[in-house]
Amino acid sequence: MWPVGDYAGRITPTASEASPAANTSYYTLWQTWANEAIVGEGEQRDIAVERLYACLSNQESILDLGELNLRTLPLLPA
């Protein structure tokens, strides 16, 4: 499990990801990321989005994305 937020070893988002538009929710960004998965790669991005949303909604400090075969991560709240 990985801590959520600003921590050592954090993957730095690209410039376009660093400042999402004020009216764009994380959920929308995460759904877009999930839809960009390459078919047949075995990534379980849909489950990752569910866990991300639950973590953000419940203000949890721990996020477990293990065993989902993710090749990339979406933008995460600081």
N, C-alpha and C positions, 0 to 999 in steps of 0.2 A: 504494500500500500504506500502511496505517496502523499505527502502533505499538500494541501491546496494552498496556492498563494505564492508569495515571493520566497523562494528557497534556493540554496546553493545548487548548481547544476541545472537550473531551470532552462528549458528550451526557449530561446528568444524568438518572439514572433517576427515575421517579416514586416516591413514598413507599412504595407497595406493592411496588415492585421492589427498593428499596434494601436490604431485609433479608429475603432468602428464608429459608424455614424451614431449619433445620440439616440435616434429612433429605432435602431436595429438592436434587437435583443440577442443575447447570447444563444438562446434556443434556436433562433433563426439561423445564426451563423453555424451552430452545431449541426442542424439539419442539412444545411448546404454541404458541410464537410462530410457528413454521413453519406449523402447522395453521390459524392465524388469518389467513393470507394471503387476500386477495380474489381469487377466481377471475377470470381474464381480465386481470389487471393486469400480468402478465408478470414478476412478482417470482420469483426463483429461490431461495426461502428454503431449500429442501431442500439445495441445493448449499452455501448459506451455513452451514447447520448442520453439514454434513460438514467444512467448512473450520474452523469454530469448534472442533469436537471434536478435530480433528487438531492444531490449534494448542495447545489446552489439554493434550492428552495428551502431546504432544512437547515441551512447555514452550518453544514458539517465541516469539520476541519480535516477529515481524512477522505480521500478518494481512491478507490481500488479499481484500476483499469487493467489489472493483471489477467493473463490467460485469454485476452481478447484478440491476440495476434495483430495489434495495431502497428502500422508502419509509420504513422505520423499522429500528431496530436492537434486538436483544434485550439483556437485561442482560448486561454483560461483566464478567469478573473484574477487580478493582482491581489 
